């Protein structure tokens, strides 16, 4: 068999790669990711910051919820929202009652002030000196 001639120039020889020594692995706990059951994630830079997030945050991601669980969660959220709206309405009603009582008290005090002023003798005018 005859050698075929290539139209490409011959590659120059590449010097062999010298052995590179790698540095030993050093574990560093931070920065690290923390995961919440609702799907949020956060990067923390210290143990204090990780502890400050609360117990529900995890160093590992949570697995996806099974199919019907989200519907239950939505129903629970709807019940919670209804209860909170009822509580807010009750607080608003109480606040209005307190505002009405305060207004009535102010009016009563103004009436009493007028009654007291009617009972007091008129102020004596100072005499002029000649």
C-alpha positions as CSV (number, residue, x, y, z in Angstrom):
1,X,0.0,0.0,0.0
2,X,1.2,3.4,-0.8
3,X,1.2,6.3,1.5
4,X,-1.3,9.0,0.8
5,X,-0.1,12.5,0.7
6,X,-2.1,14.9,2.9
7,X,-2.9,18.4,1.9
8,X,-2.6,19.5,5.5
9,X,0.7,20.5,7.1
10,X,2.3,18.0,9.5
11,X,1.6,18.9,13.1
12,X,4.5,19.9,15.2
13,X,5.3,17.6,18.1
14,X,3.8,18.7,21.4
15,X,6.0,18.5,24.4
16,X,4.7,16.1,27.1
17,X,2.6,17.6,29.9
18,X,4.5,17.7,33.1
19,X,2.8,16.1,36.1
20,X,0.9,18.7,38.1
21,X,0.6,18.0,41.8
22,X,-2.9,18.8,43.1
23,X,-3.5,20.5,46.4
24,X,-5.2,18.5,49.2
25,X,-9.0,19.1,49.5
26,X,-10.0,21.3,52.3
27,X,-13.7,21.2,53.4
28,X,-15.2,24.6,54.0
29,X,-18.7,24.6,55.5
30,X,-19.6,28.1,54.3
31,X,-20.9,29.6,52.1
32,X,-23.6,27.0,52.0
33,X,-27.2,26.6,50.6
34,X,-30.2,26.2,52.9
35,X,-33.5,25.0,51.7
36,X,-37.1,25.6,52.9
37,X,-40.0,23.1,52.5
38,X,-41.9,25.6,50.4
39,X,-39.2,25.6,47.8
40,X,-37.2,28.7,48.7
41,X,-33.4,28.5,48.9
42,X,-30.9,30.8,50.5
43,X,-27.1,31.1,50.6
44,X,-25.7,31.5,54.1
45,X,-22.2,32.6,55.0
46,X,-21.9,31.5,58.6
47,X,-23.3,29.1,61.2
48,X,-25.0,32.0,63.0
49,X,-26.8,33.0,59.8
50,X,-27.9,29.4,59.2
51,X,-29.1,29.1,62.8
52,X,-31.0,32.4,62.5
53,X,-33.2,31.0,59.6
54,X,-35.1,28.6,61.9
55,X,-35.5,24.9,62.3
56,X,-37.6,24.4,59.1
57,X,-34.6,25.3,56.9
58,X,-32.5,22.3,55.9
59,X,-29.0,21.8,54.4
60,X,-30.5,19.4,51.9
61,X,-33.3,20.1,49.4
62,X,-36.7,18.7,50.1
63,X,-38.1,16.1,47.7
64,X,-41.0,17.3,45.5
65,X,-44.4,16.9,47.1
66,X,-46.6,14.1,45.8
67,X,-49.5,15.0,43.5
68,X,-52.6,15.7,45.7
69,X,-50.5,17.2,48.6
70,X,-50.5,20.6,47.0
71,X,-54.3,20.5,46.7
72,X,-54.5,19.8,50.5
73,X,-52.1,22.6,51.2
74,X,-54.2,25.0,49.1
75,X,-57.3,24.0,51.0
76,X,-55.4,24.5,54.3
77,X,-54.3,27.9,53.1
78,X,-57.8,28.8,52.1
79,X,-59.1,27.8,55.6
80,X,-56.3,29.8,57.3
81,X,-57.0,32.8,55.1
82,X,-60.7,32.7,55.9
83,X,-59.9,32.5,59.7
84,X,-57.5,35.4,59.4
85,X,-60.1,37.5,57.5
86,X,-62.6,36.9,60.2
87,X,-60.1,37.9,62.9
88,X,-59.2,41.1,61.0
89,X,-63.0,41.9,60.7
90,X,-63.4,41.3,64.5
91,X,-60.4,43.6,65.2
92,X,-61.8,46.3,62.9
93,X,-65.2,46.1,64.6
94,X,-63.5,46.4,68.1
95,X,-61.4,49.3,66.9
96,X,-64.5,51.1,65.6
97,X,-66.3,50.6,68.9
98,X,-63.3,52.0,70.8
99,X,-63.1,55.0,68.5
100,X,-66.8,55.6,69.1
101,X,-66.3,55.3,72.9
102,X,-63.4,57.8,72.7
103,X,-65.5,60.3,70.7
104,X,-68.3,60.0,73.2
105,X,-65.9,60.5,76.1
106,X,-64.5,63.6,74.4
107,X,-68.0,65.0,73.9
108,X,-68.9,64.2,77.5
109,X,-65.8,66.0,78.8
110,X,-66.5,69.0,76.6
111,X,-70.1,69.2,78.0
112,X,-68.8,69.0,81.6
113,X,-66.2,71.7,80.9
114,X,-69.1,73.9,79.7
115,X,-71.1,73.1,82.8
116,X,-68.2,74.0,85.1
117,X,-67.5,77.2,83.2
118,X,-71.2,78.2,83.7
119,X,-71.0,77.6,87.5
120,X,-67.9,79.8,87.9
121,X,-68.4,83.5,88.5
122,X,-67.2,85.8,85.7
123,X,-63.6,87.0,86.1
124,X,-63.3,90.4,87.8
125,X,-61.9,93.1,85.6
126,X,-58.8,94.8,87.0
127,X,-59.3,98.4,88.2
128,X,-57.6,101.1,86.4
129,X,-55.2,103.3,88.4
130,X,-55.3,107.0,88.1
